[in-house]
């Protein structure tokens, strides 16, 4: 299922049942309101809606990507339910899962952003800003572990969660759209100190809150995620709790 900003319309009450996929070149399951990422938000009439979707007894044996589930910041995918949806050992990792209200049963291979009774979920909250750094030399020279899979969907929380999953304590976002992770020791080197800039250069007052402008986070344009050639580096805290029934 795919659509994008500007197309509008409501798709609801859809069931996919008793489907066995054996060899899929792309995504086994793709449900997206953001088929062409980067289109600007539109009015309510032009914003598409997917809701009340059921996947029941669906299996994929082989595929490049398991799930690609992608709603919009202004319009989540609503009431997506997975029952006995399984991915075989020859299926690639999840491509994306965000802006969706989703639940799984205990038999399913559950996407990371969906709820499943009894499963623990980790939530990360951005903390103090640790500095603003020039990207001269490439962001990897400062924080060496990139997470390109967040591209076009970067938020402070999502980048922090990736860093937490990599057992790294520091997150950084360059130009609104490039998440990297590293350790606090990397910020204490002479090379890092030479690249440090005033914090205001990573939090510009004249940010246009437009997708791709270099300072607004591409996954949430209300957040600030660095600026052109500037990486915002920050700490974060994460908590783990069971999903609600």
Secondary structure, 3 states (H helix, E strand, C coil): CECCCCCCCEEEEEEEEEEEECCEEEEEEEEECCCCCCCCCCCCCCCCEEEEEEEEEEEEEEEEEEEEEECECCECEEEEEEEEEEEEEEECCCCEEECEEEEECCCCCCCCCCEECCCEEEEEEEEEEEEEEECCCCHHHCCCEECHHHCCCCCHHHHHHHHHHCCCCEEEEECCCEEEEECHHHHHCHHHHHHEECHHHHCCCCCCCCCCCCCEECCEEEEECCECCEEEEEEEEEEEEECCC
